[in-house]
């Protein structure tokens, strides 16, 4: 019983650290983007803040999307949304 209590305390502390501590930055991608930077979703052309929506690296450039649906659509055929001559991706 004492081992179970120790395990539950450890699991609770681990959860709190991953949710609110240093692990939160790794999970949510807050380690590379500057807050407040706007991106344009290449699928629906909506403006997306760097701390919102979804992101994918494409040819070394972060491409942000307003929804999972737009990101999935982009991943099916990136050339359709970026153009075949665009080697750098979208910013």
Secondary structure, DSSP 4 states (H G I P E B T S, - for coil): -HHHHHHHHHHHHHHHHHHHSHHHHHHHTTTTSPTT-EEE-TTT--EEETTSSEEEEETTEEEEESSHHHHHHHHH-HHHHH-TT-SS---
